[in-house]
Amino acid sequence: MSLVVVPVRYPLSKHSRRTLEQAIEIARERDAALTILHVDLYQNGKKTTRMDLKSAVERTFGRLENARYVVRTGFLVEESILDEVGAEGADAVVIGTKQASRLRRLFQRLTDNPDIDRYLRAHLDCEVITVDSARA
């Protein structure tokens, strides 16, 4: 079974809900499992549990089949996303436009290559789907 990873904020922001909505649809179309990822930043000192994340998602979207909820802790959201995508061997990652621009800046600093899709494909063998999370 293929795997789609979608990073989201907690509590779910409007942009995260839009990105998650698209990721759910993509996972259903592909008959794929879905990993819903939230990253707690060490420097913020906040602790989100998997149950917090799952409850918030299910309040908005109902119970999701083949969904896994993951909370990682890290210094950089982008690095934690890459770690999760690589560790799980994801087939696709669905990110909002805001996250895409943050990833582009990180990649520019690390690789002088702002093309996220090409970078991830080269390093993680993963499709990147960017959702215009600003649209309602």
ABEGO torsion letter per residue (X at the ends): XBBBBBBBBOBBBAAAAAAAAAAAAAAAAAGBBBBBBBBBBAAAGBBBBAAAAAAAAAAAAEBBBGBBBBBBBBABAAAAAAAAAAAAGBABBBBBAAAAAAAAAAAAAAAGBABAAAAAAAAAGBBBBBBBAABX
